[in-house]
Amino acid sequence: MVLNLYNFLLHFYFVSKRTIFFSIVCTLICFAAFAKQKSTIASDIIPLNATWKFTRADSIAWMPATVPGSVFSDLLANKKIPNPYVDNNETKVQWVQNFDWIYECSFDIDSGVLQFNHVDINFEGLDTYADVFVNGNKILFADNMFRAWEQNIKSNLKPGQNTLRIYFYSPVNWVFKNRNTSFVFPADNDNHPLKTSAHTRKSPMHYGWDVAPRLVGCGIYRNIKLHVWNDMYINNVFVRTTSIIKNVALLDVQVNLLSANPDSVQIEIYDDAKSFKPIIRNYVKVKGHHIFSIPVQIKNPDLWFPNETGAQPLYTFHIILRTKRDVQQTIVTTGIRTIQVVNEIDKDGRNFYVMCNGNKIFARGANWIPPDAMSNVVTDSVYEAYFKIMHQLHFNMIRVWGGGIYESNRFYDLADRYGIMVWQDFMFSGTMYPYDTAFISNIKDEAEYQVKRLHNHPSLALWCGNNEIDVALKNWGWYTTYKYTEQDSLDFVEGYYLIFKNVLPDAVALFDADRFYMHTSPQSNWGNTKDFSFGDNHYWGVWHGEQHFDSFYTHVPRFASEYGFPSLPAANYFRNYFTSNIKNWNVKEINARQKSYKGNKLIVKHAEQYYRQAVSLDDFAYTSQLTQAIAYEKAIAAHRISKPFCMGSLYWQFNDCWPGITWRRMDNSMNWKALNYTVAKAFEPVQTFAIERNDSLLVFAVNDKREPAKCDIDFVLKDFNGKKFWKRDTSITVDADSAVLVFAQPLNKIVNDSLSKISLFVHAINSSISDKQSSIHYFAASKNLKLPAEPLTLKVKGKQGHYYIKLAAKALAKDIFISFDGDANTKMSNNYFDMIPGENVTVEVFCKLTLEEVRQQIKVRTAFGM
């Protein structure tokens, strides 16, 4: 394509008067250069994900492989290992980690590809230690799962068929042979007598965690492609929002070019929305790495906001590079917004909150782990389903935990689209790491790659150096447990400073300068009361400290970035992963799914504070989920009513990686637990919370919106058969982004001696909200309430795939749980809910059963008897 006259005139029009002469000269030089030879559009991406095979290195038995993939998913597909998620098969697949594995494919190269000056092979994800060969020639050695690897292989290629072979070393054995393992790093997650995980830039979770099985494998877990180019190509583009002033957004488009030879180049920028006139810049004698900073001004921009605080408009920018021979185009989709994390000393300690476009945001969300221990099996549609659920649950933030992986591009694209801010940990968690020269160099490359890969996403709110390493160094007793010397402790501090206060923040400063960086999370421990006044906090007093759930009310941090309580999945789902018909919960098969050192006994202890003793697996699954929901309901209420002191509630954890007993809100098939339904209500932007504190009933109204919310709240005291004892009304306007106490009354004035607390409840109804938001408060634990035995009637209507269950409550029905024996993956619009006397509720059901099967298999249980 020859540079046309229109572009020349357009460029001439926009240059400043001071540079007109120089620009004319440069443009004419470029024009002449471009006119000498007809340019071609470079076919610059050739995927290599097609036909692959693999084998154990000491074997010649080749098997088909899937790329992207992993050795575990490939062995499972070829029926060479049992499903590690069934029974106790996790122990039967541990042999895989001790062997080397070879992956190989053939690909054709036509003569046209070899006409290009450069043919680079790009690996987006090799897990982890691997030699790579093209036609028998070694081209690179990889030793980091978290960075891309690229090499020019033109001299290794030939017309016709070529062979790509990747020799993966056992990640465990490679460390023993090549690293100094005489010094043991405190990797408590590494469930192996000889700990190697700290030495390896690989997902820490692969080595086992309290949420995950141990599956230490290898493989090609992301795409492979060939990139062909001649003299120059666009290496990276960063579109920064530098300021938004008086309805004008100022952007800085940073175009990073790599040029092999001195050449003239033209860069053109435009956007699909035509929000600014195309910008053309011409440069001469460009060689090596160059970053060209091109300012863009957009009037009246459509700003990107987090979910439920505004819309999520996205702009698509086209950056076109023209040289004498080639035309290349890069497309960047991003949003215009400013995001700040405020973390400053104030009168209460040190605050922590997010601001978007000048507005304070109370962060509602959770912690994210890889959705499957074999992360390559997670498809785009699975990611989409998870983000739809986040949207349903009123999330505006997700924390990508540092013990997993840097997520796929699809994950961050969906976060942009759904308005879910991303708290991004670097992948360091729960141990110290080596800090020799080679290891630090590897981390530098990893950090640069990941920051540049993600910095265009408007959803990205902050970078965090690690998960719980600083608090561990100070509080977890490593020095005593591992018998470290005083010099060891000094070395740890030096290594920590180098990695988390030097290498990682330097990468953020260089490649994502406007984004907030913090060296660790949490910023404060949960052991002392004063800790809750300083920054973000992981409050684990309820689980690790075995404290009562009401401790959530007295341990409120400035920002809750982790907290939680585990439970079982639904029993009918759980049974899918056992070959025997398990009816009792306290058996080895069930206990093996509990990876926390606290075990199931602590779940039982808390559950029996609220419900009677569970006998069967069905009972334990039911009461554990309800108990978990109580914990999170109390925690979220405590955080939200404490704003602006507390400005975030991210619970542990949103999703799961296998069918275990964990803190997640749904199982790894996305079946909702009781917690999910509870959180969906508790995270409503405008909500009321009734809590009991100091022998008084307190009702708060919370508003997370950017505008005031009018709340007409009715308070009614009833018994379980519907008899009304008193009713009070109040109307209040709750300011934007605030919480207010709307009702406070000593319990002895609400319930006098002539009334029985075990048969009463207070119903707080916000009638000004369209869906009749409400909060129910009971005066005793469920096991002590005098609950009616047969409170419900139901009818089922609909057609296959989509049904309606209509329930009517003659009396109070508490903790209603609907299930079907024949379909463990049934999805329902509501479950684990209460119905007050006289109430009618319709639940939508999505399942594979016929109407007759639904009617036959439906089970409805309540808390009566529990």
N, C-alpha and C positions, 0 to 999 in steps of 0.2 A: 504494500500500500504506500503510495507516494504522499508525502506531506502536501495537503491541498491548500489552495489559496485562502479558503475560508478560515482555516486554523491560523494561518499566518496573520490575517487581518484581525482575527479575534484576539490573538496574542498582542498585537500592536495596540489595540484599543485599551487593554487593561494595564499596561505597564505605566509606571509613574513617570512624570516629566523628567526627573533627574536621571533616569536610566534609559531614556528613549534611544539615544544614539547607540549605547552599548548593546541594547537588546536587538536593535535592527541588525547590527553587524553579526551578532551571535545567531540570530534567526536565519540570516542569509547563508551563513556558513553551514548551519544544520540543513537548511533547505537544499543546498547544493549537494551535501553529502547524501541525504536521503534520496535525492533524485537520480543518483548514479545507478542504483540497482533497485529492482523491484523487491519490496519486502515481502516476507512470508509470515503467516501466523504459525508460530511454533507449536507443534503437537507435543506439548512438554510433559504430559503425564501419561505413563503407561502402567496400569496396575498389574501386579504380579501375585494376585491372590488366588489364582485358578487351581490347577491340578497339582496337588502336593501329595507326597507320601512320606512315611516315617518308619523308623525302626529303632530298636535298642541297639546301641553301638556295638555290642558283642554278638549281634545276630545279623542274619541276612534275610529275615522274614519281614519284608516290607508290607505296610498296611496303608490304606488311604487316610489322609489327614485333611483337616479343615483349617484354613487360614482366613481370618484370624482364628486362633484356637489355643489349646494347651495340651500338654501330654496327657493330663488326666481326662479331659473331655474326649480326646482322640482314642485313648485306651478304652474308655467307657463305650464309645460308639462302635468300636471293634470287638466288644464283649471280651476284653482281656482282663478287665477288673470288674468287681461287683460295684454297684452304685454305692459310693462312700456315704451317702445320706441314709441308707437303709440299715436297720439293726445296728450292729457295732462294726460295720464294714470299714469305718474309718481306720481301724487298726490293721485291716487286711490289705490296705493299699500303701502302707508306709514304705514298702520296698522300692517304690518308684523313685523316691528321692535319692537313692544310692547308686543310680545308673546314669550313664551318659546316653543321649538320644540324638539321632540324626534325622533332619528334615531335608527333603530334596524335591525340586521341581525342574521341569524343562520349559523353556520359553523360546519363541521364535523372534528373531530380529531381522527386519528387512533392510535392504541396502540404504533406504532413505534415512533410517535412524542413524546409521553410521556416517552420514554426511554432516551431521552436527559436530561442532567442535567438542562438546562435552556431553557425555551420557553418564549421569549420576544415578546411583541406586540409593534409595532412601528407605530406611527401616523406621517406622514410627514406634515400634515396641517390640524389643527382643528380651525375653525373660529367661536367663539373665546373663550367664557366662557363655559366650559362644564364639567360635571361629567361623568365619564366613568365607566360602570359596565360590568363585565363578570360573567355570570350565577348569577346575582343578587348581586354580591359583588363589591363594589366600589374599583377601582384600582388606579384611579388618578383623579385630577382636573386640567384642562387645562385653561390657561388664557393668551395665546399669540398666535396669528395667524402665527407668523413669526419664530417659532421654532418647532422642532420635539419633540415628547413625547414618552418615552419608559418605559416599565414596565415589570418585570418578572411575568408572570401569570400562571406558571406551576401548582401551588397549587390550582388555581381557575378552572382548566380545568378538564374534564372528557372524557373518551372514548365515541365516538359517537357524538351526536348533542350538541352544545354549543351555547349560546346566548351572543351577544355583543350589549349593549345598550348605546347610548350617549345622554345625556340630555343637550341640549343647552339652556342656559339662554339668555333672551333678553339682547343684549349688552348695550342697553340704561338703562333698569331698573336695571341691575346688578350693574352698576356704582352708580346709585342713592342709592342703598341699602348698598354698600360695600366700597365706597370711599367718602372722604370728598369733596363734590361738592359745598360747600359754597364759596370757592375761585374759581372764574371763570378764566380759562385760555383763552388767546386771540385767539381762533380757529375760524377765520373768515370763514373758509370753512365749518364749522359745521352749516348747515342751520336748526337750531332748537333753540327755545328760551332758552332751558337749554342745554348747551354744555357739551358733555361727551367724545368727541373723544380723547382729550389729555390724558385722563386717561386709554385709551384702546390700547393695542398693536394689532391694526387692521389697515387695509389699510385706511389712511386718506381720500382717494378719495371716499370711501363708504359713507361718510357723506355729499357728495356734494362738488363740486369745480366749477371753471369757465369753466371746460371742461367736467363735469360729472353730471349725475343725482344723487339724494340721494337715495341709496339703501342699508340701514343698515340691513343686514341679518346675517345669520349664516350657518354653514354646514361643511361637510367633503370635503374640496376643494383640497386635495391631497391624495396620496395613503395610504392604511393601509396594513400592512403585519405582519406575524409572523416570527420571527428570532429564529431558534433553534440552540443550540450549547452545547458543553460539558464542556471542561475545559478552552478553550481559543479561542478568535477570533480576527480577524483584525478589529479594530475599525475605522481606517482611514489611508490612505497613502498619503503622500505629496511628489511629485517629483519636486524638485527645480532645476532650472538652476542657479548654483552659479557663473559661469564665462565661457566665451568663449575666449580662448587665442590661437592664432596661429592654427586655425582650429581644436582645441580640446575643446569639451564641457565637463565641470565638473558638474556632477549632484549629488545632495544629496537626496537619497530616504529615507524618514523618515517613518518608519513603526510603527504605533501606535497599540499596542496589549493590550487587556484586558484579564487577566488570573485570574480565580477563585481559582486555586490551584497551589502550586509550581510544576512546570513541566519543562521538557526539550522540546525544540522547535527548529525546523529548518526552516529557511527562505530562499527561493530561488527566484532569480529575473532574468528574461530574457525578451527580447522584440521580437516582431514579425519580425522586420527587421533584426535581428541577427547582430545588430550594435556593440554588445559586447558579450563576452563569458558569459554564465550563471554564476551568482554569488550565492554561497551558504554560509550561516552563521549558526552556531549552538550555542545555548545558553542553560544554565542549570538553574534550580530553578527560573524560571520566575513566579512572582506573582504580581497581581494588574495591574496598568497602567504602561506601558513601551513604550518609544519611542526609537527605534533602528535606528540609522543613518548609512546608508550604502552608501559609495561613489561609483559612477559609472562614468566611463570615456568613451566618444564616440569620435572617431576620424572622422574628415571630416563630421560633422553633417549637415543634411539638416535643415536650419534655417527657422523658422516661421516668416513671415512678414505680416504687414497689407495689405489690399487689394490694388492692383496696385503699390505696392512697392516691391513685391516679391511673392514667393509662400507660401502656407500654409500646408507644410507637417506635419503630426502628427505621433507620435510614440506611440505604444501600449505596455505597460509594464505589465507583469504578475508577481504578487507577490504571491507565494505559501507558505502556512503555514502548517507544518507537526508537529503533536504531536503524542503521543502514540496511540491515538484512531482516530484522524480525519486528513483529508486533506482538507484545505480550500484554495480558490483562489480568489484574488481580481484583477481586471483589471483596469488600469488607462491609459487613452488616453490623451496625452498632446503634446505640441510643445516645441521645444528647441529655446529659444530666451532670450534676456535681454530687459526689458522695464524700462525706467526711466522717471519720470516726473521732469522736471527742473523748479524750482520756486524760483528764486534767485534775489537779488538786482542787477541791472545793471544800465547803464548810463541813461536809459529812465524810470526807476522806478523799478518794479519787474516783471520779465518775467514769462511766463507760456507756456511750450511746452512739447511734448512727444518725447522721443528718443527710437527707437527700433533697437537693434543690432548696436548701435552707430550712427544711422542715425536720423536726425531730421525729424519729420513727421508733416506736416500741417494737422490738424484734420478736416476732412470734414464729416459732419453728422448732427444729430438731437437729440432731446429728445424723449424718449420712455415712453408712459404710457401704462397701461394694455389695450390690444386690445378689451376688452369688459368689461362693468361695472360688468357683471357676469363672472368673469375671468375664471371660470372653464369650460366654453363652448368653449374655444379656443383650437383647436386640434393641433396636431403636424403638419399637413399639412398646417394649417393657419400660424403657425410660419415659416415654410419653405417658403411659398409664400412671407411673409414679408421680409425675408432675401434675397430672389432672387431680390426683388425690391430694397433693399439697395444696392445690388451688381450692378444692372442696373444703379443706381443713383450715382455710384462712391463713396459711403460711405467708410470710414475707421474707423469710431467711432460712437457709439450710447451711449447716456447717459440714464441710467435707473434712472428715476426721483424718488425722495424720498417721493412722495405723493401717490405712487401706491403699488406695491408688489415686493418682491424679486422674480425674474422670475423663471420659471420652468427650470429643467436641460436641457430640449430640447433647450431652448433659447440660453444658453451658449455654448452648443455643436455646434449649427449652427454658432454662432459668431466665434468659433474656425475655423470652416470649410470654412467660407466665408471671413475670414480675417477682421472682424469688431471688432476693439478694444472696450472694454466695460468700460465706466465710471460708476462705481457702487455707487449710493447713499445708505446709510443706510436709513431705512424708517422712517424718521423724517422730517416734513415739516410744515412751516407756523404757528407754535405756540410754546410755551414753554411746558415742560412736568414735571410731578411730579418727585421728586428725593428722595423720602423716601427709606428706606432700601429694602423693598420688591420690589418696582418698579425697583430700580437699579439692584438688583439680577436677576430679570427677563430679563432686557436688556443685562446683561452680558451673560446669557445663550443664548439669541437670537444671539448676536454678535459672540460668539464662534461657534455656529452651522452654521451660514451663511458663515463665513470666511472659516471654514473647508470644507464646502460643495463646495465652489467655487474656492479654491486656486489653483487647478490643471489646470485651464483653461488658456491657453496662451493668449487668447484674453483679459483677465482681466487686465486693465491698471492701475486703481487706485480705492481707496476707498474714499468716501466723507461722512463726518459725518451727514450732513443735508442739506436741501434745504431752503435757504433764512431766517433762523432763526437769525443768527448773524446780518444781515443787517436789519432785522425787529426790533430787540431789539434796534438798534441805530437810525432807521429812520422812523418807521411806526407809531409813536405816540401812542403806546400802553399805556404808563403810563398815558397820559392825557385821552384817550378814556375810559379806564377801571378804571380810578381813583385809580391807584396803589399808595401805599405809598412809601416813601424812602426805608423802610425796604423791601417792596416787590421787589423793583428794585435790592437791594443787594442780595436777595434770588434768583432772576432770574439769576444773574451773577454767583452765587455759583452753582446753579443747572446746568447751561450751561457748566461751567468748568468741573463739575464732569462727565457729560454724554459725552460731545463731545471732551474734552481734556484729559480725563482720561480713562473712561471705554472703549470707542470704539477704540481709538488708541492702548490701551493695548492689545485688542483682535487681532488687526492686527499685532502688534509687536510679539505676542506669536505664532500666527498660520499662518502668511503670511508675514514674516519679510522683504522680499525684495520689497513689494508693497508700493507705495506711499500712504500716508493718509493726507487728508486735513480736517479741522474740519467743514468747511462750504463752500457752494457755493451760491452767488458769494463772492469773496474775497474783492470786492470793489463795491460801490454803483454807480448808473448812474446819480446822481444829480449834481455832480461837475466835471468839466473838468479834474482835476488832478486824479480823480478816474480811468480814463481809462488807466492810466499808470501802474496800480498795479493789477497783477494777472488776474483771470477770472472775467467776468462781465456779468450781466444780464441787457441788455440795453432795457428798456421798455419806453423810452422817446417817441417813435413813437406812442405807444398805450396809456399807462397810462398818459403820458405827453402831448399827442395830438400834437406832433411835426410833421413837414413835413418829407416825406420820404427821402429827401435829407440830413436829419440829420444823416443818416447812414454814409455819407461821412465824416462828421465832428466829429463823436463820435465812433471812432475805438478803441476797447480795445486790450489788449495783447492777450486775448483769449475770444471769444464770446461764452459763454456757454448757453445763452438764448437770444432770440429776436424774434419778429414776429408780425403778423397782421392777424386777422381772416377773414373768408369768409363763404358763404353758400356752401352746396353741390350743385351738379347739380339739377336743378328743377325737372326733370323727376324722379330722384332717391328720392329726398326729398318727393315727393307726395306719395310715397309708404307707408309713415308713417302717413298719414292723411286720415281719412275716408271720409272727404268732399273734393270736388274739389276746392282746393285753387288756386286762380289766382293772388291775390294781395299779396305782401310781408309784408305790414304793418298791420298784423292782429295778434290777441292774440296767435293763434296756432304757428305762426312763432316766435313771440317775446319770447314765453316761452322756445324756444330752445336756446336762447341767455342767458347764465349764467353770463356773465361779467357785472359788474355794469356800464360799459360804454355803453352797449347796442348797438343796430344796428345803432343808429344815427351817431356814430363815423365812422362806415363803410361807411355810405352814404356820410358823409362829405369828406372823402378821395376819395371815388370813383368819386364824382362829380368834383374833381380836374382834372380827366383824361377823364371821360366819361359823356355824357349827363344824365339827370335825368332818373332813372329807374322807370317805371310805373308798370310793371307786375312782378310776381315772377320770371319768366324766365329771364327778364331783370336784376333783382337785383342779381340773382344767377350768371349770366354771368359776369356782370361788377364787382361784389365783388371778384370773382375769379381772374379776370384779374388784378384788383387793388392789390390784395394780391401778385400775381406773380411779379408785378412791385416792390413792397416793398422788397421782398426777393432777387430779382435780384440785386437791388441796394446794399443791405446789403452784400451779398456774394461777389460782385465785390469789395466793399470797404475793406472787410477783406482780400481777396486774394491779391489784389494789394499792400497791406500794409505789406506783409511779408518782413523781419522776425520780424518786430515790433509786428504784429498780427500773431499768429500761430494756430488759430483754429476758426471754424465757425460751431457751433451746434445750429441749429434753433429750435424754439418751434413751432410745434411739429410734429413728424413723422406720428403718427397714431392716431386713435380715438377710443373711447369706446362706443359711441352711436351716433345716427344720429342727431347731434346738429350743432350749428353755432360756430365753433372753429378755432383754428390756424393750424389744421392738414393739411397735404398735400394730403390726400385722405380720403374718407369717410370710415365708419367702414365695408363696403363691399369691400374695396380695389379698388374702382373706383377712378381713378386719377383725381385730380383737375388740373387747369391750373398751379398751383405752382409746381406740380410734374414734368411736362414737362420742365418748366423753370429751376428748380434745376438740373435736369439731364444734361442740357447743361452747367449751371454755374459751376458745380462740375467736369467737364471734367478735368483730370490731367493737360493737356496742353490746355489753352484757352486764347482767346483775349477778352478784355473788353473795350468798348467805353463809356466814361462818359463825361458829360459836367460840367466843374467847372470854376468859375471865368471868364466867357465869352470866354472860350476856349474849344476845343474838344481835349480830351486826350485818347489815345489808349494804353493799357498795354498788354503785353504778360506775362502769368504766367505759370510756370513749377513746378509741384509738384513731378516730377519723380526723381529718384536717379541718372539719367544721363542727360547730356545736351540735349536740344531739338532745332532742327533747325526750324525756322519759316520764311516762305516766305509769307509776308502779302501784299495784294493788297488793296488799299483804292480807292473807286469809289464813286463819287457824281452823283446821278441820280434823275430824277423826277419820279412821280408815274406811268408814261406811259413808262418808260424805257429809256428815253433820257439821254445820258451820257454827263456830263459837264467837268469832269476831272478825271484822274486816276493817282495814284502814287503807286510805288512799293518799298518795303524795305525787305531786308533779314537780319536776325539776329539769332545768336545762344544764346538761353537763358540757363544760367547755371542751373545745378540741384538745385532744391528747391529754386527757386528765382522768382522775378517779376521784369520786366523792362519796362520803358516807351519807346514806339517805335514810337509814333507820337504825336505831340502837335502843335496845330495851333489855333490862335485866330478865333473866329467865323466869324468876319467881313472879314477875308481873305478867308474863305471857301465859304461863301454865301454873295455875294455882293448885292448892292441895286437893281440890275436888276433882281434878282432871288427871288422867293417867298419861304420862309421857310416852309410854310404850304403844299408845294407840292414836298419837297425834302427829301432825306435821304442819309446817308453815309453808304456804305456797306464795312466792313472790312473782308476780306476773307483770312484765313490761308491756303493757297493752298498746303503747305507741309504736312498737316495732311490728312490721307487717307479719312476721311469722310467730308472733306471740311468744317471745322469749320468756323463759321462766326459770326459776330456781326453787328446788324443794329442799327443805331442811327437816331432818328427823332429829329427835331428842335422845336417841339411843342407837347402838349398833344393830344391824339387821338381825343378828341372832337373838337379840333381846326384845325385838318388836313383836307385838301380838298381831301377826299378819293373817289375813283371811285365807282360807284353804283353796277355794275355787272362785277366784275373782273374775275370770275371763270367759268370753265367748268369742268364736272366730268364724269367719267365712272366707273361702278361697275362690277367686274368679280369675279369668284370663285365658291366655292361650300359650302353647308351648314356647318356652323361652322367657316369657314375661307374664308374671302373675301379680295379683293384688291380694294381700291378706288383710282383711278388715277385722279389727279387734275392738271389742266393747268391754269396758270395765264396770262391773257391778259394784265393786269395792276396790280399794287400793291394790294394785298389782305392782310388786317391786322386782326390779332386775329381770325383766322379761327377756328370755333368750330363745330365739327361734332357730331350729336346725333341721336338716334333712339327712337321714342315714344314707340315702343313695347318691348324694352329691355333696361332697365335702367342700367344693369350691363355689357353692351358691353365693351370689352377691345380693345384699339387701340394702335398702335405703335407710333402714334403722334397725337397731338391735340393742340388747342390753339396756333397756330403758324402763322407766316407771310410768304407770298410768294412774291418774287420780280417779276417784269414784265418779262415774257418769261420763267419763271421757271416751271418745272414739278415735282410733288411730288406724291409718292405712299404711301398710308397709309394702313397698314394691320389691318384687323378687325376680332375679334373673338367674335361671338355671337350665339344665338340659332335660329335666324331668317332664313327663307328661302331666296333664292336670290331674289325672287319676292317681299317678305316683306321688304328686305333691300332697294330695289329700290323704293318701295312705301313710306317707313317710314323715309328714310334718310333726315335729316335736316342739312343744312350748313348755318351758319350765320357768318357774319364778323362785324367789328367795324363800318361799314358804318351805319350812323343813330344814333350811340351811342356816 
